[in-house]
Amino acid sequence: MAYFSVWGPDCERFHEVVDAVIVEDDLGKRLFVGPNANDAVMTTWHADDTLAEALDYFAILACPTDGFTVGSDYWIAMCVHNPEWATTIRRQLEYNNRQ
């Protein structure tokens, strides 16, 4: 994982859990270490944004640190138990990819 961005109910708490896992890894096995000393897994939460704004951030503005940029061509957008949000995600990301 090079970049983690989260939106939705309780997203700040989920963001904190992911940050805690990254910090714990940094103190232990160091599985999330980039090739450069200054690389870091970037994390953001978007509690005050609309789903469309959070998706725009994810698709357009989220950029991993330099060492993680190479090979960062896999993107995952996940929705749990909300078909309406899943449809919005699919449509908006397909639209952004065509731009």
Secondary structure, DSSP 8 states (H G I E B T S, - for coil): --EEEE-STTHHHHHHHHHHHHHHHHHTT-TT--SSTT---EEEE-TTS-HHHHHHIIIII----HHHHTT---------S-HHHHHHHHHHHHHHHH-
